């Protein structure tokens, strides 16, 4: 378990992993649901590495103004999704995976309410993202290892 308090700074330096620079080229134009798919061209037919970007909204209904108890308009929440998937190599298992079903990946969902002057700024949102990354990243990705071991 993450038994101790998790303290991190979004301005802390992050350790780079073993990832190299990749170029994700557009595979599909934005679809009706506001989603596009990109892929690394050099591995598109042998071990796909894809990046999906999507946008949607949801609303919160039934809020009331605190002073008058009058019902307020719905609050719209903008939702942004970024997902990266990569086909997992299986040479030691000797598996054939022609449809590339065995993948590993990560996704980030960003939700920001439209609340006029109180709408969180991009900097505040980025600080939240960096808090997660710095929690997972320290000491050889120890936080990620704990998370993947089911610790809470």
RALIN-V612652 format. One record per backbone hydrogen bond with DSSP energy under -0.5 kcal/mol. NH is the residue of the N-H (numbers start at 1). CO is the residue of the C=O. E is the energy in kcal/mol with one decimal. If there is no record, write none. Layout:
nh-><NH	NH>
co-><CO	CO>
e-><E	E>
This chain:
nh-><3	7	8	12	24	25	25	27	28	31	34	36	37	38	39	40	41	41	43	44	46	47	50	51	52	53	54	55	56	58	60	61	65	69	72	75	76	77	78	78	79	80	81	82	83	84	85	86	87	88	93	94	95	97	100	103	104	106	108	110	110	111	112	114	115	118	119	125	126	127	128	129	130	131	132	133	134	135	136	137	138	141	142	143	144	145	146	147	148	149	150	151>
co-><1	5	6	9	22	23	39	37	37	35	31	53	28	51	25	49	23	39	40	41	43	43	85	38	83	36	81	34	79	77	75	59	70	65	63	60	74	58	76	112	56	110	54	108	52	106	50	104	48	102	90	90	90	95	97	101	86	84	82	80	108	109	78	76	113	115	116	121	122	123	124	125	126	127	128	129	130	131	132	133	134	137	138	138	136	141	142	143	144	145	147	146>
e-><-2.8	-0.8	-0.5	-2.1	-0.6	-0.8	-2.9	-3.3	-1.7	-3.3	-2.3	-2.7	-0.7	-2.8	-2.5	-1.9	-0.6	-0.8	-1.4	-0.9	-0.6	-2.3	-2.4	-2.5	-3.2	-2.3	-2.3	-1.5	-2.4	-1.8	-2.6	-0.6	-3.0	-2.2	-2.9	-2.1	-0.6	-3.4	-0.6	-2.7	-3.3	-2.8	-3.0	-2.4	-2.5	-2.8	-2.2	-2.7	-2.0	-2.8	-0.6	-1.2	-1.0	-0.6	-1.8	-1.0	-2.5	-2.1	-2.9	-3.1	-0.5	-0.5	-2.5	-3.2	-1.1	-2.0	-1.9	-2.1	-2.8	-2.3	-1.5	-2.1	-2.8	-1.7	-1.5	-2.2	-2.9	-1.5	-1.8	-1.7	-1.0	-1.7	-2.3	-0.6	-2.0	-2.3	-2.3	-2.4	-2.8	-1.2	-1.8	-2.2>
